[in-house]
């Protein structure tokens, strides 16, 4: 029986490799799991965010017959963002398949597929972590790349300043009422969004902030007053909990040794606000994908010189932004 050439098999086609990325085990990412960002593909490598500055105003009472109060059209502004390009490459050598089968058997395809999937899994984990890192950056208002360089400062892009609120829940601030402080945060969000509806608020906390929050007397005493709360106090301290109209949780994620969210910080994010948090995916830079609708992941392979193996590439072209960065409130302990 003729042995198939594994390095010209269609298991290395763009379609097959991209499909393999989708079927590999998913790496849990908290922001993605919550579905906070509205995802869609685009056919270009740039995205335009258009804003219309509308504000409500009361209409003054006038004598009958007097000229009406003039109303002008809202001004529109548009900003263009270039989507980052995130390619990865791995090498699968023919020698790595050597000696995994006996001559005449057709198990080489299985071996190569397993090796391919192992490489794709590693690349997908990297891409998932990078997409998550970009989404956390969008929440914080400053989107960084893996080296720490700024890709976009959303406050600069939209011409606004970040809102910061001090919770005063450090260990020495025992008289602080965390519930009243949370109300002020929710009011800040509502005032900033104006007429834009939102369904709730979720607060992502750094480690030190979270420890101060769950041990603060005003939070502990609130939970002691009802059965479910008392049970919560004995649960895993890393779990989310609902307090004073907001969901609070410790966010775990690192870029090397640096946490995605600084230890003494937290970010109060309005949820369910249409068009507030968006992720857009541009098409890959392949001839087959020109002007097509972008997908979250792509992968393909090319033979190496003298057919000694394959170069396998995976990529994503995502941009996550907050279109109203001032509506996300940065919280400090004290």
N, C-alpha and C positions, 0 to 999 in steps of 0.2 A: 504494500500500500504506500502511495506517495505521501511523503511528509509535507504538510503545508508550511509555507514560509510565514512564520509568525510576525515578521517585521514588515510584511506587506498586507497583513490581514486588516479587515475593516474595523477591528477592535481599536484601531488607532485613528479612526476618522473623527472629524470635528463633532459630528452628531453623536457618535457612540461615546466619546470621551466626555462631552458636555453632559450627556445623560448620566454617565457614571458619577459625576460630581453630585448630582441631585440624589442618587440612591445611596450614597455612602452615609454612615452614621452621622447624625447631626451633632455638632458641638454646641451645648447649651450656652446661650447668651441672653442675659436677662432682658435687655431692652428689646431685642428681637422677639423674645417669648411673649412679652407684654403687648406687642403690636402697637407701640406708641407712634411709630412713624408710618405715614401713608406711602406705600411703595408703588412705583410704576416704572416701566421702561420708557426711554425716549429714543428717537432716531438720530439725534445729534450728539455732539460732545459738549454742548453748553446748555444750561438751563436759565431761563429768564424768570425772575420773580417780579411781578408787577404789583404795586400797591396803590391804593386810592385812599388819600387822607380824608376820611369823612368824620365829622363830629356833629353831634346833636346840639341844637340851640333852641331856646325858648322863643316863641313868637310874641312880640309885645302887642298889647291891645292898642288899637288906633281908632280915632274918630271915623265914623262912616264917611266914605268918600275920599279919605286920605290915601295917599300913595301906599301900596302894599310894601311890606318889608322885602327887599331884594334878596334873591337866593342865587348863588353862583354855583357852577359845576365844581365838583371835587377835582383837585389836581391829581394826576396820575404820574407815578414814577416807576421806572423799570431798572433792574440791576441784572447783569449777566454774570453767571458763575461758570467757570470751567470745571468739568468733572475730572477728578484724579484718575490716573491710569495705574493699575496695580497688577503688573505681570510677575509670574514666578516661572522658573524653569527647573526641570530635573532631567537626569540622564539615566536611561535604561540600557545597559550594555548587553550585547549578545552573550558575553562571558558569564553574566549573572544567571542566564538560563542553562548554561552548560552543566552537564552532570546531574540535572534534576530529573532526567528521564532515561529510559533505555532506548536504544536505536529501534526505530520502527513503530514506536508508540506515538500516540497523538496527544500526549499530556502536556506538551510544551505550551500549547495555547492556554491551558489552565494555569500553568506556572506563570506565564507572562501576564495574564490577566490579574492574577493575585498580586504580582509585583507592581503592576500598573496601579491597581487600586490602593495599594499601600502608599505609593507616592502621591496619588490624588488626595487621599485622606489627609496627609500631612499638609498639602497645599491648601485644601479646603479649610482646615483648621486655622491656618494662617490668615486666609481671606476673611473668615468669619470674625476672627479676633480684630482684624483691621477695620472691618465695617462697624463692629461694635464700638471700637475706639473712636471712630469718626462720629458716631451717634452721641456718645457721651460728650465729645467735643462740641457738637451742635447744641446740646443742652447747656453746657457751660458757656457757650458763646464764642469760644476760640477753638477752631479746628486745627489740629496738629497732624503732622506726618509722624512716621515711626521714629525719626531722629529728633523730634521735638521742635522742628521748624514750623512756623505758622503758615498754614495754607490759606485760611480765611479768619479774620477777626470780624465776627458778625456785627459787633457794636459799631465798628468803624464803617463797615459796608452799609449799614442802615442808618448811620448818623445818630445813634442813641447811646445812652450810658447805662451800664449795668446797675440793677437795683440790688442792694445788699441790706439784709436785716439781721440784727443781733438778737438771738434767742435768750441769752443770759441764763443758760442752764449749766454753767460750770459748777463744780462741786461746792464752791463757796456761795453760790447764788441760790440758797435754799428757799427763799421767800418768793422766787419767781413763779408765776402761774403760767405754765407752759400752754395751757388751753387758751388763755387770753392772748398770748404771744402768737399762737397759731392762727387765731382769728385775724390778727393784724396782717399776717402773711396772706391769708386767703383774700382779705379785702384789697391788699396791694395788687394781687393778681386780677381780681375782678375790675378794679379801677383801670388797670392797664389795658385789659382786653376790651373794655367798654361794652359794646353791643355784641361782641363775638361770644356765642354760647360755648360753655365747656361743661363736662359732666362730672369732673372731680379733680382732685389734686393728689399727686404722688411725690413723696420726698425721698430722694436718694441720698444716703448719708455716708460720709467717710467714717473710718473706724472710731476715732476719738469722739467725734460728734455723736455717733450711735451709742457708744458706751455711756456718755454723759446723759443722753436722752432717756435710755431705758432704766437708769439708776436714779433719775431726778425724783425727789419726793412727790412733786405734783403729778407726775405721770404714774408712779407706783401707787399712790393713794387713790387715783382715779380707778385703776384696775381692781384694787382691793374691794371696791364698793359693789361689785357684782360678780356673779359666779363665773361667767365666761372670762372675765378679766383676770380673776384669781388663777384660773387654769392657764391663761396666757403667760402669767408670770413664771410658771413652772415649765413652760415649753422651751424649745430650742431658742436661745436668745438671738439667733441670727434671723429668725423668721420675721416677716412683715406683720404689722398690726395697724389697726384703725384707731386713730385718736384725734379728737377735736375737728372732725370733718376732713381729715386727710389720711392717706395711707403712708406709713413710714417704713423704710427698710434699709438695711445695711447693704451697700453695693460692693460686691467683691469682684475686683478685676485689676490686673496689673500689666504694665508695660515694663518688663524686666522687674526691677525692684520698686518702681514708681507706681503708686496706685492711680487708677483712672480718676478717682475722686480723692482729693487731698484729705488727710485724716480729720482735720478740724473743720471741714466744710460740709455743706449739704445743699441740695438744689431742689426747690419746690417747683414741680412741673404741672401745669394744667393739662388735663387729659380730655380727649374727646372734642377738642377745639378744631374745627375743620380747617385744613390747610396750614396749621401751625407748625407741625413737625413733618417733614417730607424727606423721602429718600428717592433719588432718581438714578437709574442705571443706564449708561450709554452703551452702544454696541461695541464689540471688540474691533481691533484694528486688523481684521482679516478681509480679504476680498469677498468672501461669502457673506459677510455681515454688514457690508457698507449700506448705510441708510435703512437698516432693518431695526426693529424694535429691540432695545437693549434688554439683556437678561442679567440676572445677578452673577452668574458664573459662565465661563467659557473654558474649553480646553481642546487642544489638538496636539498632533505629533508630526515630526519630520524625520526621515532617515538620516543617520550620521554618515560621514564620509566612509566609503567602501562598505556601506551597509553593516557597520559594526555595532549598531544599536540605534536607539531613537532618542531624540530630544523631545521631552514632553513639557508642554507649557499650559499653565492655567492662569486665568486673569479675571479681574472684576474691575468695573469702571463706575464706582459709586460716588455719590455726593449726598450727604445728609445735612440739612440745614434747619434752623428754626427761623421762620419768617418774621417773627416778632420776638426777638431775643430779650427785650426788656420785660416781657411777661413771665419769664422764668426767674424766680427770686433766689439769689445766692444767700445762704444762711451761715451765720457764724455762731460759735458757742457763746462767746462773750466779747 
